[in-house]
Every structure is written in C-alpha cells, then in structure tokens.
C-alpha cells in the first residue's frame, strides 16, 4: 500500500505526482480556453510549444531527483494536456480526494489510476456530483485547511470559478477536527491580471511561518486581513498585480527551507534567500502562459 501523509505545504517531500507535457496536443482554439491567460496567448499567437514545456518539466523533475523525491508521472494520453496534476486530486492527512473537475478533463484522473490503485481504498474519496473542488484551491496549514472559492451568485457563469460552497462544506464535514477557512476570490473571464483562478494564485505559505500573498486577489479585505493576522505582516511577501499574473505565489516547497521557484522571479527569489531559504530556480515561464505554475503541476502524496 502507498502511504499518504500531507498536513501542510512545506514539510519535507518524499513522494509526488508530477504532470507531464509530452503529447500535449495542438494549441487550443479560443472556444477551448479554460482561463483568460491561456486565451490571451492563443489570440496573440504566443501559446507555449510542447517542446519548450517538456524542457521546463524536465528541469522540475531534475530538482526532485536531486532531493531523492519519488516521482510518479501520469500515463500518457495522446494529444492531451496533462501538466496540471494539482487540479485532479489532492491529499489531506492520509486521504486522497479525487476532484470533480471540468468534465472535459476526466481522463486525466484515469491516467493516475495506477497510483490510486496502490492506496488503501478506504482512504480514497470521490465527492458527490454537486461538489466542485480543485486542488489548487485547497491549501493545508497544520490545523487549518484554507480553501479558495467564489461566492458570487453568478458562479455558474464563470469557468474560472472552480470550487463552490458545497466543496467547502464537503471538506468541513470530512475533516471535522480541522479549522476550515474559505476565501472568496476575485474572478475574471477576460483579464488574467484580475483573475485568481485558484487560491494558490494569490497566496501560499513557505517555510514554517511565512507566506507569499496578493492582497487584491481576495474579494473581501477581511479574508486578506485574516492571513495577515495569522502569519504576521512582516512574514508575508506582498506581490504586485503583474507578479500575480506571472504566478509568483505558485512556487513549490520541497522542505521547510527549500523552495522551487521560476528563475525570473527576481524580487521574490531575493527575498526568499534573505529569509534563509535555498531557492532552486528553474525555467517555467512557458507553462505559466496557461495560468498555472509549479504548485499546479504537482500532487504531493507523502511529506514528513
């Protein structure tokens, strides 16, 4: 049996599913875009090429190899985007939760079934159909489970709204001993600089007591102030609108003192080093054009 344990975002990583960019398929049409950033690059003719994304994912995998992390990859589906493993499932404590994702992406779950088959079946959960939740919106912080959502009455009109109130309620019932805190996120169908697709697009903890945050990603200032109170303003690195667009909060922690980051995040990476972190810089700017980055590409299974 495959042991599961994930209680926060930064404990030493031992096992992870990493997406794959091979056989990624043709550039989507405008009508096929799932998010405004992809749409922007489709229209501009700058949508990322498979060969460039393979290089970036190989660089990420090389960092995992360096730290002796066991990496699982999805089985290959021909001409299909399988980069963002975080969307299709996530682990809380020792429970694997399958996401109810956009119907077009159901095959991505099938491609990691060989991993799920190694998990105790009693620890694998599939939410009911009305529950919408994706791993990018679920963030663990020891006793807390942070969940990004969208509370607007027009939820159903937003393809960028991925986690509903039923998703929050489902996690609350599944983990009654945790403090579940939801965050109402800003959404846009057309402007990527004003779209927090998931919680990890505007917030993520690093280390034992620090975090990266974008204030204007939250619809309610009270949600932002909650995190400021919990972490302390001096421990939060505030990113700009453009840095949010570039996905600066979507880094990935291999250990409390080791963060994998995009090599162009100069201001963030300098701050991380000043705080004592080892920063493993890799190229990931092409994949970022799809409004996802390092955290989005991973599905942690086992941390210390």
C-alpha positions as CSV (number, residue, x, y, z in Angstrom):
1,X,0.0,0.0,0.0
2,X,1.1,3.5,-0.8
3,X,1.3,5.6,2.4
4,X,-0.2,9.0,2.4
5,X,0.6,12.0,4.6
6,X,0.2,15.7,3.8
7,X,-0.5,18.1,6.6
8,X,1.0,21.3,5.3
9,X,2.6,22.9,2.2
10,X,6.2,22.8,3.3
11,X,7.2,19.7,5.2
12,X,9.9,17.5,3.6
13,X,8.5,16.0,0.5
14,X,9.0,12.2,-0.2
15,X,6.5,11.2,-2.9
16,X,4.7,13.3,-5.5
17,X,2.8,13.1,-8.8
18,X,4.3,15.4,-11.4
19,X,2.3,16.2,-14.5
20,X,3.6,15.6,-18.0
21,X,4.0,17.8,-21.1
22,X,4.6,15.2,-23.7
23,X,1.9,14.7,-26.4
24,X,0.3,17.8,-25.2
25,X,-1.9,18.3,-28.2
26,X,-2.4,21.2,-30.6
27,X,-2.8,24.8,-29.4
28,X,-6.4,25.1,-28.2
29,X,-8.9,27.3,-30.0
30,X,-10.4,30.4,-28.5
31,X,-13.5,28.5,-27.6
32,X,-11.5,25.8,-25.8
33,X,-9.6,28.1,-23.4
34,X,-10.3,27.4,-19.8
35,X,-8.8,30.6,-18.4
36,X,-8.1,34.2,-19.6
37,X,-4.3,33.9,-19.6
38,X,-4.4,30.9,-22.0
39,X,-7.0,32.8,-24.1
40,X,-4.6,35.8,-24.2
41,X,-1.8,33.7,-25.6
42,X,-4.0,31.8,-28.0
43,X,-5.1,35.1,-29.5
44,X,-1.6,36.6,-29.5
45,X,0.0,33.5,-31.2
46,X,2.3,33.1,-28.2
47,X,0.7,29.9,-26.7
48,X,3.5,27.7,-25.4
49,X,5.1,24.9,-27.5
50,X,5.2,21.3,-26.3
51,X,9.0,21.1,-26.8
52,X,9.6,24.1,-24.5
53,X,7.2,22.8,-21.9
54,X,8.9,19.4,-21.8
55,X,12.2,21.1,-21.1
56,X,10.7,23.0,-18.2
57,X,9.0,19.9,-16.7
58,X,12.3,18.0,-17.1
59,X,14.0,20.8,-15.1
60,X,11.4,20.4,-12.3
61,X,11.9,16.7,-12.3
62,X,15.6,17.1,-12.0
63,X,15.2,19.1,-8.8
64,X,13.1,16.2,-7.3
65,X,15.8,13.8,-8.3
66,X,18.4,16.0,-6.6
67,X,16.4,15.7,-3.3
68,X,15.6,12.0,-3.7
69,X,11.9,12.5,-4.0
70,X,9.9,9.6,-5.6
71,X,8.1,10.9,-8.6
72,X,5.1,9.4,-10.3
73,X,4.0,10.6,-13.8
74,X,0.6,10.2,-15.4
75,X,0.2,7.6,-18.1
76,X,0.3,9.3,-21.4
77,X,-2.9,10.3,-23.2
78,X,-2.2,11.1,-26.8
79,X,-2.6,14.8,-27.7
80,X,-3.9,15.9,-24.3
81,X,-2.8,18.4,-21.7
82,X,-1.7,16.6,-18.6
83,X,0.5,19.2,-17.0
84,X,-1.6,20.4,-14.0
85,X,-1.8,17.4,-11.7
86,X,-2.9,19.5,-8.8
87,X,-6.3,20.1,-10.4
88,X,-7.4,16.5,-10.5
89,X,-6.8,15.4,-6.9
90,X,-5.2,16.2,-3.6
91,X,-4.2,14.6,-0.3
92,X,-5.3,15.9,3.2
93,X,-3.7,14.0,6.0
94,X,-3.9,10.4,4.8
95,X,-6.9,10.7,2.5
96,X,-6.8,11.0,-1.3
97,X,-9.6,13.1,-2.7
98,X,-10.5,13.0,-6.3
99,X,-11.5,16.3,-7.7
100,X,-14.8,16.9,-9.5
101,X,-13.1,18.7,-12.3
102,X,-14.3,20.1,-15.6
103,X,-15.9,17.2,-17.4
104,X,-13.6,17.5,-20.4
105,X,-10.6,16.7,-18.1
106,X,-12.0,13.4,-16.5
107,X,-9.4,11.4,-18.5
108,X,-6.6,13.0,-16.5
109,X,-7.8,11.1,-13.4
110,X,-7.8,7.8,-15.3
111,X,-4.2,8.5,-16.2
112,X,-3.1,8.4,-12.5
113,X,-5.4,5.5,-11.6
114,X,-2.4,3.2,-11.3
115,X,-1.2,5.3,-8.4
116,X,-4.6,5.5,-6.8
117,X,-4.8,1.7,-7.0
118,X,-1.9,1.5,-4.6
119,X,-3.7,3.4,-1.9
120,X,-6.0,1.8,0.7
121,X,-9.4,2.0,-1.0
122,X,-11.0,3.3,2.3
123,X,-8.7,6.3,2.0
124,X,-9.8,7.3,-1.5
125,X,-12.8,9.7,-1.7
126,X,-14.8,11.0,-4.6
127,X,-17.2,13.8,-3.7
128,X,-20.8,13.8,-4.9
129,X,-21.5,15.5,-8.2
130,X,-22.7,18.8,-6.9
131,X,-19.4,19.3,-5.1
132,X,-16.9,21.3,-7.2
133,X,-13.4,21.4,-5.8
134,X,-9.9,21.5,-7.3
135,X,-6.5,21.0,-5.6
136,X,-5.3,24.5,-6.4
137,X,-7.9,25.9,-4.1
138,X,-7.0,23.6,-1.2
139,X,-4.1,24.6,1.0
140,X,-3.1,22.8,4.2
141,X,-1.5,24.5,7.1
142,X,-1.4,22.1,10.0
143,X,-4.7,22.6,11.9
144,X,-6.0,24.8,9.1
145,X,-7.4,23.9,5.7
146,X,-7.6,27.0,3.6
147,X,-10.0,26.8,0.6
148,X,-10.4,29.3,-2.2
149,X,-13.9,29.7,-3.6
150,X,-16.2,32.1,-5.4
151,X,-19.3,33.2,-3.6
152,X,-20.9,35.3,-6.4
153,X,-24.4,34.5,-7.4
154,X,-23.1,34.2,-11.0
155,X,-20.8,31.3,-10.0
156,X,-22.2,29.0,-12.8
157,X,-21.2,31.7,-15.4
158,X,-17.5,31.5,-14.6
159,X,-15.4,28.8,-16.0
160,X,-12.7,30.3,-13.8
161,X,-14.7,29.5,-10.6
162,X,-13.6,26.0,-9.7
163,X,-14.6,25.4,-6.1
164,X,-18.1,26.1,-4.8
165,X,-19.6,26.4,-1.3
166,X,-20.6,22.8,-1.5
167,X,-16.9,21.9,-1.9
168,X,-16.0,23.9,1.2
169,X,-18.8,22.2,3.1
170,X,-17.7,18.8,2.0
171,X,-14.2,19.3,3.3
172,X,-15.5,20.7,6.5
173,X,-17.6,17.6,7.1
174,X,-14.9,15.2,6.0
175,X,-12.3,16.8,8.4
176,X,-14.4,17.9,11.5
177,X,-11.2,18.3,13.6
178,X,-9.6,20.8,11.2
179,X,-10.3,24.6,11.1
180,X,-11.6,25.1,7.6
181,X,-11.3,28.7,6.4
182,X,-12.7,29.7,3.0
183,X,-11.5,32.7,0.9
184,X,-13.7,34.4,-1.6
185,X,-11.5,35.0,-4.7
186,X,-11.6,37.6,-7.4
187,X,-12.5,36.1,-10.8
188,X,-12.4,37.3,-14.3
189,X,-13.2,35.5,-17.6
190,X,-11.3,38.0,-19.7
191,X,-8.4,39.7,-17.7
192,X,-5.8,37.4,-16.3
193,X,-4.4,40.1,-14.1
194,X,-7.7,40.2,-12.2
195,X,-8.3,36.5,-12.0
196,X,-7.3,34.4,-9.1
197,X,-8.0,31.1,-10.8
198,X,-7.2,29.2,-7.5
199,X,-6.1,30.2,-4.0
200,X,-2.5,29.3,-4.9
201,X,-2.6,32.1,-7.5
202,X,-2.8,34.7,-4.7
203,X,-1.4,33.1,-1.6
204,X,0.9,30.3,-0.5
205,X,2.8,29.6,2.8
206,X,6.5,29.0,2.7
207,X,8.8,27.8,5.5
208,X,7.3,27.4,8.9
209,X,5.8,30.9,9.4
210,X,6.0,32.9,6.1
211,X,3.9,33.3,3.0
212,X,3.5,35.0,-0.4
213,X,0.3,37.0,-0.9
214,X,-1.5,39.2,-3.4
215,X,-4.0,41.4,-1.5
216,X,-6.2,42.2,-4.4
217,X,-6.8,38.5,-5.1
218,X,-9.4,38.5,-2.3
219,X,-12.9,39.9,-2.8
220,X,-13.2,40.5,0.9
221,X,-10.5,42.5,2.7
222,X,-11.4,40.5,5.9
223,X,-10.0,37.4,4.2
224,X,-6.7,39.1,3.5
225,X,-6.6,40.5,7.0
226,X,-7.2,37.0,8.4
227,X,-4.0,35.8,6.8
228,X,-2.1,38.9,7.9
229,X,-3.2,38.3,11.5
230,X,-2.3,34.6,11.3
231,X,1.2,34.9,9.7
232,X,2.1,38.5,10.7
233,X,2.6,41.2,8.1
234,X,6.3,41.1,8.5
235,X,6.3,37.5,7.4
236,X,4.3,38.0,4.2
237,X,5.9,38.9,0.9
238,X,3.4,41.1,-1.0
239,X,3.4,40.6,-4.7
240,X,2.2,43.1,-7.3
241,X,-0.6,42.7,-9.9
242,X,2.0,41.8,-12.6
243,X,3.8,39.4,-10.3
244,X,0.5,37.7,-9.6
245,X,-0.1,37.5,-13.3
246,X,3.3,35.9,-13.6
247,X,2.3,33.4,-10.9
248,X,4.8,34.4,-8.2
249,X,2.8,32.8,-5.4
250,X,2.7,29.5,-7.3
251,X,6.1,28.2,-6.2
252,X,6.6,24.8,-4.6
253,X,8.2,23.7,-1.3
254,X,10.3,20.6,-1.1
255,X,11.2,21.2,2.5
256,X,10.7,24.0,5.1
257,X,13.9,25.6,3.8
258,X,13.8,24.6,0.1
259,X,11.6,26.4,-2.4
260,X,11.5,25.7,-6.2
261,X,10.8,29.0,-8.0
262,X,10.8,30.4,-11.5
263,X,14.1,31.8,-12.4
264,X,12.7,35.2,-13.5
265,X,11.0,35.9,-10.1
266,X,14.0,38.1,-9.1
267,X,12.4,40.1,-6.4
268,X,10.7,37.1,-4.8
269,X,13.8,34.9,-5.0
270,X,16.0,37.5,-3.5
271,X,13.5,37.9,-0.6
272,X,13.4,34.1,-0.1
273,X,17.2,33.9,0.1
274,X,17.2,36.8,2.6
275,X,14.9,34.8,4.8
276,X,17.3,31.8,4.7
277,X,15.7,29.7,2.0
278,X,17.5,27.6,-0.5
279,X,15.9,28.6,-3.8
280,X,16.0,26.1,-6.7
281,X,15.5,28.3,-9.8
282,X,14.2,26.7,-12.9
283,X,12.6,27.9,-16.2
284,X,8.8,27.7,-16.1
285,X,7.7,30.8,-18.0
286,X,6.2,28.9,-20.9
287,X,4.0,26.7,-18.8
288,X,2.9,29.9,-16.9
289,X,1.2,31.1,-20.0
290,X,-1.6,28.6,-19.2
291,X,-2.3,30.3,-15.8
292,X,-0.5,27.6,-13.8
293,X,2.9,27.1,-12.4
294,X,4.9,24.9,-10.1
295,X,2.4,24.1,-7.4
296,X,-0.2,23.5,-10.1
297,X,2.0,20.8,-11.7
298,X,2.4,18.7,-8.6
299,X,0.2,16.5,-6.4
300,X,2.1,15.7,-3.2
301,X,1.4,12.3,-1.7
302,X,3.8,12.0,1.2
303,X,5.5,14.6,3.3
304,X,7.3,14.0,6.7
